[in-house]
Amino acid sequence: MTTRVEATDVPGGLGVRITTPGVGGPALVAAAPVVVLTWKPGTDAATDADTDAATDADADTGVETEHRAPYEALTVTADGLVGTARIDVGGGTVLQVEDRWDTDSDDVRMARRVTVRGGQGPARGYGTAVVVEVDAAAPWERVEPFCPGVAYGNAPQVAPLAIAGVHARRAGVTTAIVREDRAAAPLFGIRLEDGGWAAIAHRDPRGDTIAADGMVEDGGETIVDPRLAFASIGARSTGDRVELGVWFPGTEGPVTYSSGGLPLLQLDAWRRRFHPLDDGATQEYAVAVRTGGSTDFPDVVRQTWRWVWDRFAPAVRSADIADVVRSAAAVLADQVVAVAGRTGVPLEADAVVPERTDEATAAVMGFVGANTDAAVVLLREADSTDDGAVAERYRASGLAIIDSFVTLALDPPAGEGFDTVTGATTTYRTFRDQPAVYARAVAEGALAVLDALALERRHGEEHPSWAAWVTRAASWLLRNQALDGSLPRAWVAGTGEVLDDSPSGTATVVPFLVAVGSEEALAGAVRAAEFVWREYGRRGWYAGGTLDNPDVVDKEAAVLAAEGFLDLYDATRGAEWLDRAASAASVAETWIYVWDVPMPEDADPGLLHWKHGVSTIGHQLIASGVSMTDGFLAVNASVFARLFALTHDDHWLDVARVVTHGTTTMFATVEHAFDLRGVGWQQEHWSFAPRRGFGLNRRWLPWVPVAHARGMYRVEDRCPPDVAARVLRAD
């Protein structure tokens, strides 16, 4: 493959044309490669020249001006092309721009250096951008955008104002510029109707920011500061065509996301970022561009994600996973409570302050409540410890938890658990003011009981009541399955009336139905998985997994689909299921941060939830429309490890290790306790975008230890021993 970058004549000067013959991708043209944005503050703006940052809570009090220019000269060198330009921004201030273009394998690369001369004009701040236009018709409302953890084609299951979402684009939002810290990788691509695609990436992101960044919760603010070293990536319509670009520093808009507490919102507002127009100030950054052809949108996701994964080569500090699991299980065991003859783990505990008493007290199964999964952890760790007293306590707690949950009625489901203060049956969430029992909660709760039954049989113990409850769970799901294979997301607790009829979460029941093992359950699993693939998978539109978000595109829907497809491959040996599992896993992995996002350099370390110097690689974004992150994929590491064992593709082994070890970086150990309560504690989520380094709260939930522990167990149990060792070992 030969990628070419060539000079081209444009009005007023010279531009660049990029072509890659033979790959089916479009040509790209940079007719005005140099884009400069300047900001002149209004009378109400905070522009004290003695301060490091100028922040205006209302961008309308300032004026932003865009300057576009071709190169004045474009010189051919042994390595490629060097383009230069001088942009007069007024008042005797000139920006000198030098862009060095070259090719590397299938990439076109550009390294930019900007120098300010003068700095005495009326404008206070500036930013620059490099944009390339697709040299083919590309109607904005019909292109399929991809930004990892942010935008997934034209999936309808997104918030109305989700950045680059289909609803916003078809409603007239013609620009999607997103901060790179909001993306799992600094990449933005589009697929055209003919299958051609183009993508742009920020090559060497530093990502530095300051504590003031994101303090305005609803956006609309402008910050001018030399310490801003993050970019934005994105695309915008130019009529019947589309241009891709990188903006530096990272202005975002016309849609941004809120950066405060709940509810998390999508907002029609800009967050403008500039560097000071000071004499001698410089900017340096680098981009890469690639084009290609595709069979479908998931193919674009796979190609472009593998591109940036290989370029960034994400590496994580290895951990002693068995020790992590032991510590996490100890914390889990300490949270077990009993009330009114029922035993469980309350939904929340403060990871920092033991004395907090305002946490949610429900003990529920599945998803983040994970009580029956917690029981499996305690039973398994009871078998692993040499301390007899600890083993007895763990085993007693694990048995008591499951004995409590199998008393829940399932025809119809009475709830998802019980309150650990009152003992009353309850659910994790309400929907439309009704207590909701989610299909995922029933399936995951019962799947864990199946695993517990297998553990108990090793001890020669049978639990008929457990097995009967699992059968009732499968029966309820199968009787509520539509002829097309789909299931509703949720029912009203106690009545069984359909409460959320969206079928997007159907994938979440497949692993359980396969595990049940009966012909009827396997047939139901096949019908459900076929529905998921037909309606969502072949388009890369996985949604409906996370129960505390609306019915939107999310990480867990993708990875649970991959797990279900893999389970069906194991059960049927149908090659199509392995192909579909790899496709779903290729979407699921795009939520993983492959670059290290630094915390604000001037932030008070005592206030930050995520601490300075701790790598973010391996943690993952959660759902579209927001920018919170967690380590949920640790529990699904076996999906990637199993794909490695089946395909011998080393990439899958790398992913399995990254999500296994990378998600332990903010786990409290003897060596690194952070400000948490003690060894084994971990906060459940954070943001690496505004407000960077903070979560909505500092809580621990049962899923946190479950993810580490059940993740390790599944790798051990479901992978060949040599593969498990390679995933789990501490190098």
C-alpha positions in Angstrom: 0.0 0.0 0.0 1.4 3.4 -1.0 0.1 6.4 0.8 0.9 9.7 -0.8 0.9 13.3 0.4 1.3 15.9 -2.3 1.2 19.6 -2.8 -1.8 21.0 -4.6 -2.6 24.5 -5.8 -5.4 26.2 -4.0 -6.8 29.8 -4.1 -4.2 32.1 -2.7 -1.4 29.6 -2.1 -0.7 25.9 -1.6 -2.4 23.0 0.1 -2.0 19.3 0.6 -3.7 16.3 -1.0 -3.7 12.9 0.6 -4.4 9.7 -1.4 -4.1 6.0 -0.6 -4.7 4.1 -3.9 -6.2 0.7 -3.7 -7.8 0.8 -0.2 -11.2 2.1 -1.2 -10.9 5.2 1.0 -11.5 8.8 -0.1 -8.9 11.4 -1.0 -8.4 14.1 1.6 -7.6 17.7 0.8 -6.2 20.4 3.2 -7.0 23.5 1.1 -6.5 25.8 4.1 -4.2 23.7 6.3 -3.7 26.5 8.8 -6.7 27.4 11.0 -6.2 29.9 13.7 -8.8 30.9 16.3 -8.4 34.1 18.3 -10.3 35.3 21.3 -10.8 38.9 22.2 -12.4 39.4 25.7 -15.4 41.6 26.2 -15.8 44.1 28.9 -17.0 41.6 31.5 -14.4 39.0 30.9 -11.8 38.2 33.6 -8.6 39.1 31.7 -6.3 40.3 34.4 -2.9 40.1 32.8 -1.3 39.3 36.1 -3.2 36.0 36.4 -2.2 32.7 34.9 -5.7 32.0 33.6 -8.5 34.1 32.3 -11.8 32.5 32.8 -15.1 33.8 31.6 -18.3 32.1 32.6 -20.2 33.5 29.6 -18.4 33.1 26.3 -20.7 35.7 24.7 -18.8 38.4 26.5 -15.8 37.7 24.2 -15.4 37.4 20.4 -13.9 34.4 18.7 -12.5 34.9 15.2 -11.5 32.1 12.8 -8.7 32.7 10.3 -8.0 30.2 7.6 -5.0 30.2 5.3 -3.1 28.1 2.7 0.6 27.7 2.9 2.7 30.5 1.4 5.4 28.0 0.6 5.5 24.2 0.4 9.0 22.6 0.2 9.7 19.1 -0.9 12.3 17.4 1.4 13.8 13.9 1.6 11.1 13.1 4.2 8.1 14.7 2.8 6.8 18.3 2.7 7.3 21.4 4.8 4.6 24.0 4.6 4.9 27.5 6.1 2.6 30.4 6.6 2.3 33.7 8.5 -1.1 34.6 10.0 -1.7 38.3 10.9 -4.1 38.4 13.7 -4.1 42.1 14.2 -2.3 44.7 16.2 1.1 43.7 14.9 0.8 40.1 16.1 1.8 37.4 13.7 1.7 33.6 14.0 4.5 31.8 12.2 3.4 28.3 11.3 5.6 25.4 10.2 4.0 22.0 9.3 6.1 19.0 8.5 4.2 16.3 6.5 5.4 12.8 5.9 4.2 9.2 5.5 4.7 6.2 7.7 3.3 2.9 6.4 -0.4 3.6 5.8 -0.4 6.9 7.7 0.1 10.5 6.7 1.6 12.4 9.6 1.9 16.1 10.3 4.0 17.8 13.0 3.2 21.5 13.7 5.1 24.2 15.3 3.5 27.7 15.9 5.4 30.7 17.2 3.8 34.0 18.3 5.6 37.2 17.2 4.4 40.5 18.6 1.7 39.7 21.1 0.6 43.3 21.4 -2.8 43.1 19.6 -6.3 43.3 21.0 -6.8 39.5 21.0 -5.8 37.8 24.2 -5.9 34.1 23.3 -5.3 31.9 20.4 -5.6 28.3 19.3 -4.8 26.5 16.0 -6.2 23.6 14.2 -5.4 21.3 11.2 -8.3 20.2 9.2 -8.6 17.9 6.1 -11.7 17.7 4.0 -13.1 14.5 2.5 -12.9 15.0 -1.3 -16.2 13.3 -1.9 -19.9 13.9 -1.2 -20.6 13.2 2.4 -24.0 14.3 3.7 -23.5 15.1 7.4 -26.6 13.5 8.6 -25.7 10.2 6.9 -22.1 9.7 7.7 -21.3 7.3 10.5 -18.9 8.9 13.0 -16.7 6.9 15.4 -15.0 8.4 18.4 -13.9 5.8 21.1 -16.3 5.9 24.1 -18.2 8.8 22.6 -19.8 8.2 19.2 -20.8 5.0 17.5 -22.2 5.5 14.0 -25.9 6.2 13.7 -27.1 4.2 16.7 -30.5 5.6 17.7 -30.0 4.7 21.3 -28.2 8.0 22.3 -29.3 11.1 24.1 -30.8 13.8 21.8 -27.7 16.0 22.3 -25.1 13.3 22.5 -21.8 14.6 20.9 -21.8 13.5 17.2 -25.0 11.5 17.8 -27.5 10.9 15.0 -30.3 12.8 16.6 -28.1 16.0 17.1 -26.7 15.8 13.5 -30.1 15.3 11.9 -31.5 18.2 14.0 -29.0 20.6 12.5 -25.9 20.4 14.8 -23.3 20.5 12.1 -20.1 20.5 14.3 -18.8 17.8 16.7 -15.6 18.9 18.3 -14.8 16.8 21.4 -12.0 17.1 23.9 -9.6 14.2 23.6 -9.7 13.5 27.4 -13.4 12.6 26.8 -12.3 9.8 24.4 -10.7 6.5 25.1 -8.2 7.3 22.4 -7.7 10.7 20.6 -9.3 9.5 17.4 -12.2 10.7 15.3 -13.3 8.9 12.1 -16.2 8.8 9.7 -17.6 6.1 7.4 -19.1 7.2 4.1 -22.1 5.7 2.4 -19.9 3.9 -0.1 -17.9 2.2 2.7 -14.9 4.5 2.5 -13.6 5.9 5.7 -11.2 8.6 7.0 -9.8 9.1 10.5 -7.6 11.6 12.2 -5.7 11.1 15.5 -3.7 13.3 17.9 -0.3 11.4 17.8 1.4 12.5 21.0 -1.1 13.7 23.5 0.2 15.2 26.7 -3.2 16.1 28.0 -2.2 18.6 30.7 -4.8 20.8 32.2 -5.5 23.0 35.3 -7.9 22.8 38.2 -10.1 25.6 36.8 -10.9 23.5 33.7 -14.4 22.1 34.2 -15.3 24.0 37.3 -18.2 25.7 35.4 -20.6 22.8 35.4 -22.8 23.7 32.5 -20.2 25.0 30.0 -20.1 28.3 28.3 -16.8 29.4 29.9 -13.6 30.5 28.2 -10.1 29.8 29.6 -6.8 31.2 28.4 -3.8 29.5 30.0 -0.4 28.4 28.7 -0.6 25.1 30.7 -3.5 23.7 28.6 -1.9 20.9 26.6 -4.8 18.8 25.6 -6.4 18.8 22.1 -9.8 18.3 20.7 -10.8 16.0 17.8 -13.8 16.0 15.6 -15.6 16.8 12.4 -17.9 19.3 10.9 -20.1 19.7 7.8 -18.9 22.0 5.0 -22.1 21.8 3.0 -22.2 18.5 1.1 -18.8 17.5 2.5 -17.2 16.8 5.9 -13.9 17.9 7.3 -11.9 16.2 10.1 -9.6 18.0 12.4 -7.5 18.4 15.6 -7.9 21.6 17.6 -5.2 22.8 20.0 -5.8 23.5 22.9 -9.0 21.6 23.3 -12.0 23.8 22.6 -15.2 21.8 22.7 -18.6 22.5 21.2 -21.3 23.3 20.2 -22.3 20.4 22.5 -20.6 19.6 25.8 -21.4 17.5 28.8 -22.0 18.7 32.4 -19.1 18.5 34.8 -20.8 18.6 38.2 -23.2 16.3 40.0 -26.3 14.4 39.0 -28.1 14.6 36.7 -25.4 14.4 34.1 -26.5 16.4 31.1 -25.7 17.1 27.5 -25.6 20.8 26.9 -25.8 23.2 24.0 -22.7 25.1 25.0 -19.1 25.7 24.2 -16.0 25.2 26.4 -13.5 27.4 24.7 -9.8 27.0 25.4 -6.9 29.2 24.3 -3.2 29.9 24.8 -2.1 33.4 25.6 -1.0 35.5 22.7 2.4 36.4 24.2 5.4 37.2 22.2 7.6 34.1 21.8 4.9 31.7 22.9 4.9 28.4 21.0 2.6 25.4 20.2 3.7 22.0 19.2 1.6 19.0 18.4 1.3 16.2 15.8 -1.5 14.4 14.0 -1.9 11.3 11.9 -4.4 10.7 9.1 -5.5 7.4 7.6 -8.2 6.3 5.1 -9.5 3.0 4.0 -12.5 0.9 2.9 -14.9 -1.1 4.9 -17.6 -3.8 4.7 -19.6 -2.2 7.5 -19.4 0.2 10.4 -18.0 -2.4 12.9 -15.2 -3.0 10.4 -14.3 0.7 10.6 -14.3 0.5 14.4 -12.0 -2.5 14.3 -9.6 -1.1 11.7 -9.2 2.4 13.3 -9.1 1.1 16.9 -6.4 -1.4 16.1 -4.5 1.5 14.4 -4.4 3.6 17.5 -3.9 0.7 19.8 -0.8 -0.3 17.9 0.4 3.3 17.8 -0.1 3.8 21.5 0.9 0.3 22.6 -0.8 0.7 26.0 1.2 -0.7 28.8 0.1 -1.1 32.4 1.8 -1.8 35.7 1.3 -5.5 36.5 -0.3 -6.4 39.8 -0.4 -9.5 42.0 -4.0 -10.2 41.0 -4.5 -13.0 43.6 -3.4 -10.6 46.3 -5.8 -7.9 44.9 -8.6 -10.5 45.1 -7.8 -11.5 48.7 -7.8 -7.9 49.8 -11.0 -7.1 47.9 -12.7 -10.1 49.4 -11.8 -9.1 52.9 -13.4 -5.7 52.4 -16.4 -7.4 50.9 -16.8 -9.7 53.8 -16.8 -6.9 56.2 -19.7 -5.3 54.5 -22.1 -8.2 54.9 -25.1 -7.5 57.2 -28.1 -9.5 58.3 -31.6 -8.2 58.9 -35.0 -9.9 59.4 -33.5 -13.3 58.6 -31.9 -12.1 55.3 -28.2 -11.6 54.6 -26.6 -9.3 52.0 -24.2 -6.6 51.1 -25.6 -3.0 51.0 -25.3 -1.2 47.7 -22.9 1.5 48.9 -20.2 2.3 51.4 -18.0 5.3 51.6 -14.5 4.4 50.3 -12.9 7.2 52.4 -15.0 8.0 55.5 -16.3 5.0 57.5 -18.7 7.1 59.5 -20.9 8.1 56.5 -24.5 7.0 57.0 -26.2 8.3 53.9 -25.4 5.5 51.5 -28.0 3.3 49.7 -28.9 0.3 51.8 -30.4 -2.0 49.3 -28.8 -5.4 48.8 -29.6 -6.4 45.2 -28.4 -9.0 42.6 -26.8 -8.4 39.3 -25.1 -5.3 37.7 -23.6 -3.1 40.4 -25.3 -4.7 43.4 -23.9 -8.1 42.5 -24.9 -9.8 45.8 -25.1 -13.4 44.5 -21.8 -12.8 42.7 -20.4 -11.6 46.1 -21.5 -14.8 47.6 -19.5 -16.7 45.0 -16.5 -14.7 45.8 -16.8 -15.4 49.5 -17.4 -19.1 48.9 -14.4 -19.4 46.6 -12.1 -17.4 48.9 -13.2 -19.6 51.8 -11.8 -22.5 49.9 -8.5 -20.6 49.2 -7.5 -19.3 52.6 -5.5 -21.3 55.2 -7.1 -19.3 58.0 -9.8 -21.5 59.4 -11.7 -18.7 61.1 -11.7 -16.6 58.0 -12.8 -19.6 55.9 -15.7 -20.3 58.2 -16.9 -16.7 58.2 -16.7 -16.3 54.5 -18.5 -19.6 53.8 -21.2 -18.8 56.3 -21.8 -15.4 54.7 -21.8 -16.7 51.2 -24.3 -19.5 52.0 -26.5 -17.0 53.9 -26.5 -14.5 51.0 -27.7 -17.1 48.5 -30.2 -18.6 50.9 -31.6 -15.1 51.3 -31.9 -14.4 47.6 -33.5 -17.7 46.5 -36.5 -16.7 48.7 -37.3 -14.0 46.1 -40.4 -14.8 44.1 -39.7 -14.9 40.4 -43.1 -15.6 38.9 -43.4 -12.6 38.6 -40.3 -11.2 40.2 -41.0 -9.6 43.5 -37.8 -7.5 43.4 -34.1 -7.7 42.9 -33.2 -7.9 46.6 -34.0 -6.4 50.0 -33.3 -3.4 52.1 -30.6 -4.1 54.7 -32.3 -1.7 57.2 -35.9 -2.6 56.9 -35.7 -6.1 55.4 -38.3 -5.2 52.8 -38.1 -6.5 49.2 -36.8 -3.8 46.9 -35.1 -3.0 43.6 -32.0 -1.2 42.4 -33.8 1.4 40.4 -37.2 2.8 39.6 -38.3 3.6 36.1 -41.2 5.9 35.4 -41.7 6.0 39.2 -42.2 2.2 39.4 -39.9 -0.3 41.0 -38.1 -2.0 38.1 -36.9 -5.6 37.9 -34.4 -5.7 35.1 -33.8 -8.8 32.9 -30.1 -8.4 33.4 -30.4 -8.5 37.2 -32.5 -11.7 37.1 -30.1 -13.3 34.6 -26.9 -12.3 36.4 -28.3 -13.1 39.8 -29.2 -16.6 38.8 -26.0 -17.2 36.8 -24.0 -16.6 40.0 -26.2 -19.1 41.9 -25.4 -21.6 39.2 -21.7 -21.0 39.8 -22.2 -21.3 43.5 -24.0 -24.7 43.0 -20.9 -25.9 41.1 -18.6 -24.8 43.9 -20.8 -26.6 46.5 -20.8 -29.8 44.6 -17.1 -29.9 45.0 -17.9 -30.2 48.8 -20.5 -32.8 48.1 -23.2 -30.4 48.9 -26.5 -30.1 47.0 -28.9 -27.2 47.4 -32.2 -28.2 45.8 -33.8 -24.8 46.7 -31.0 -23.0 44.8 -31.4 -25.2 41.8 -35.2 -24.7 41.8 -34.8 -21.0 42.0 -32.4 -20.9 39.0 -35.0 -23.0 37.1 -37.7 -20.4 37.9 -35.4 -17.6 36.8 -34.8 -19.3 33.4 -38.5 -20.0 33.1 -39.5 -16.4 33.7 -37.1 -15.1 31.1 -38.1 -17.7 28.5 -41.8 -17.1 29.0 -41.3 -13.4 28.5 -39.2 -13.9 25.3 -40.9 -12.6 22.1 -41.1 -14.7 19.0 -38.2 -12.6 17.5 -36.0 -13.6 20.4 -36.0 -10.3 22.2 -36.8 -9.5 25.9 -37.9 -6.3 27.5 -35.4 -4.5 29.7 -37.6 -4.4 32.8 -40.8 -5.4 34.5 -42.8 -3.8 37.4 -41.7 -5.5 40.6 -44.5 -7.7 42.0 -46.8 -7.6 38.9 -44.6 -8.6 36.0 -46.1 -5.9 33.8 -43.6 -4.8 31.2 -42.1 -1.5 32.4 -39.4 -0.8 29.9 -40.1 -2.5 26.6 -36.9 -1.7 24.9 -35.3 -4.9 23.6 -31.8 -3.5 23.5 -30.7 -5.3 26.7 -31.5 -8.7 25.3 -27.8 -9.7 25.1 -27.5 -9.6 28.9 -29.5 -12.8 29.4 -27.6 -15.0 26.8 -24.7 -16.1 29.1 -27.2 -17.3 31.8 -29.5 -19.2 29.3 -26.5 -21.0 27.8 -25.2 -21.9 31.3 -28.6 -23.4 32.3 -27.8 -26.2 29.8 -31.3 -27.4 28.9 -32.4 -27.7 25.3 -35.1 -25.1 25.9 -32.7 -22.6 27.5 -30.1 -23.1 24.7 -32.8 -22.5 22.1 -33.8 -19.4 23.9 -30.2 -18.2 24.0 -29.8 -18.8 20.3 -33.0 -16.8 19.5 -31.9 -14.0 21.8 -28.4 -13.8 20.3 -29.7 -13.9 16.8 -31.9 -11.0 17.6 -29.1 -9.0 19.1 -26.8 -9.6 16.1 -29.6 -8.8 13.6 -30.8 -5.7 15.2 -27.6 -4.3 16.8 -24.4 -6.3 16.4 -24.0 -6.1 12.6 -24.2 -2.3 12.9 -22.0 -2.1 16.0 -24.9 -0.6 18.0 -24.7 -2.2 21.4 -27.0 -0.5 24.0 -29.1 -1.0 27.1 -26.5 -2.8 29.3 -26.1 -0.2 32.1 -29.2 -0.1 34.3 -28.5 3.3 35.8 -28.2 5.1 32.4 -31.1 5.6 30.0 -31.3 3.1 27.2 -28.1 4.2 25.4 -25.1 2.9 23.7 -22.7 1.5 26.4 -19.7 -0.6 27.0 -21.3 -3.4 29.0 -23.9 -4.1 26.3 -21.1 -4.8 23.9 -19.0 -7.0 26.2 -22.0 -9.0 27.4 -22.9 -9.6 23.8 -19.4 -10.8 23.1 -19.6 -13.1 26.1 -22.9 -14.6 25.0 -21.7 -15.1 21.5 -18.6 -16.9 22.8 -20.7 -19.1 25.1 -22.8 -20.1 22.1 -19.7 -20.9 20.1 -18.6 -23.2 22.9 -22.1 -24.8 23.1 -22.7 -25.2 19.4 -19.3 -24.9 17.6 -21.0 -22.6 15.1 -18.3 -20.6 13.5 -20.6 -17.6 13.1 -20.7 -17.2 16.8 -16.9 -16.8 17.1 -16.9 -14.2 14.3 -19.7 -12.3 16.1 -17.9 -12.5 19.4 -14.8 -11.0 17.9 -16.9 -8.2 16.3 -18.6 -7.4 19.6 -15.4 -7.5 21.5 -13.8 -5.2 19.0 -16.5 -2.6 19.9 -16.3 -3.3 23.7 -12.5 -2.7 23.8 -12.9 0.8 22.3 -14.1 2.1 25.7 -10.7 1.4 27.2 -8.3 4.3 27.7 -5.2 3.6 25.8 -3.4 6.8 26.9 -2.5 8.2 30.2 -4.5 11.3 31.1 -2.7 13.4 33.7 -4.5 15.0 36.6 -4.6 18.9 36.8 -1.1 19.9 37.8 -2.3 22.6 40.2 -5.1 20.6 41.8 -5.0 20.0 45.5 -3.9 16.3 45.8 -6.0 16.0 49.0 -9.1 16.9 47.1 -8.5 14.8 44.0 -10.2 11.4 43.9 -7.8 10.1 41.2 -4.3 10.9 42.3 -1.4 12.6 40.5 0.9 10.2 38.8 -1.5 7.2 38.6 -1.9 5.9 35.1 -5.4 5.9 33.6 -4.6 3.3 31.0 -7.0 0.3 31.3 -9.9 2.0 32.9 -13.0 2.5 30.7 -15.7 4.9 29.8 -19.1 3.7 30.7 -21.9 5.0 28.4 -22.5 7.5 25.6 -23.7 10.9 26.6 -21.5 11.2 29.7 -17.8 10.9 30.5 -17.5 8.8 33.6 -15.1 5.9 33.8 -14.7 2.7 35.8 -13.0 -0.7 35.8 -16.0 -2.9 35.0 -14.3 -4.8 32.1 -12.1 -6.5 34.6 -14.9 -9.0 35.2 -15.0 -9.7 31.5 -11.3 -10.2 30.9 -11.9 -13.8 30.0 -13.8 -12.7 26.9 -10.6 -11.3 25.4 -8.5 -14.1 26.8 -10.8 -16.8 25.3 -10.6 -15.0 21.9 -6.8 -15.2 22.2 -7.0 -18.9 22.9 -9.3 -19.5 20.0 -7.8 -17.2 17.3 -4.1 -16.9 18.4 -4.4 -13.2 17.8 -1.9 -11.6 20.3 -4.0 -8.4 20.4 -6.7 -10.2 22.5 -4.1 -11.2 25.1 -2.9 -7.6 25.3 -6.5 -6.4 25.9 -7.1 -9.1 28.6 -4.0 -8.0 30.5 -4.7 -4.3 30.2 -8.2 -4.6 31.7 -7.0 -7.1 34.4 -4.0 -5.1 35.6 -4.8 -1.6 34.5 -8.0 -1.5 36.6 -6.0 -2.0 39.8 -4.1 1.3 39.7 -6.4 3.1 42.2 -6.9 0.0 44.3 -5.6 0.6 47.8 -2.6 -1.6 48.8 -0.1 -1.5 51.5 2.3 0.2 49.2 -0.2 2.7 47.8 -3.1 3.4 50.2 -4.0 6.8 48.6 -6.6 8.4 50.9 -8.9 5.4 51.0 -10.1 3.6 54.1 -7.5 0.9 53.9 -6.1 -2.0 51.9 -8.7 -3.5 49.5 -10.8 -0.4 49.1 -11.4 1.3 45.7 -13.7 4.1 44.6 -16.1 2.9 42.0 -15.8 5.6 39.3 -14.0 8.8 38.2 -13.9 11.3 35.3 -10.9 11.9 33.2 -12.7 14.7 31.3 -14.1 17.8 33.0 -14.1 17.7 36.0 -11.0 15.7 35.7 -9.9 13.5 38.6 -13.3 13.6 40.4 -16.2 11.2 40.6 -19.8 12.1 41.4 -19.1 10.7 44.9 -16.4 8.6 46.7 -18.4 5.4 47.1 -17.5 1.7 47.0 -20.1 -0.7 45.5 -20.1 -4.5 45.7 -19.3 -4.8 42.0 -15.8 -3.4 42.6 -14.4 -6.5 44.5 -16.6 -8.8 42.4 -15.1 -7.4 39.1 -11.5 -8.2 40.3 -12.4 -11.6 41.9 -14.9 -13.0 39.4 -12.6 -11.6 36.6 -9.7 -13.7 37.9 -11.9 -16.8 38.4 -13.3 -16.7 34.9 -9.9 -16.4 33.4 -8.8 -19.4 35.5 -11.9 -21.5 34.8 -12.6 -20.7 31.2 -9.2 -20.4 29.6 -6.4 -22.9 29.0 -3.9 -22.9 31.9 -1.1 -21.3 29.9 -3.4 -18.5 28.7 -4.7 -17.9 32.2 -1.1 -17.7 33.5 -0.1 -15.2 30.8 -3.1 -12.9 31.6 -2.8 -13.0 35.4 0.9 -13.2 36.1 2.7 -10.1 37.5 5.6 -9.5 35.2 
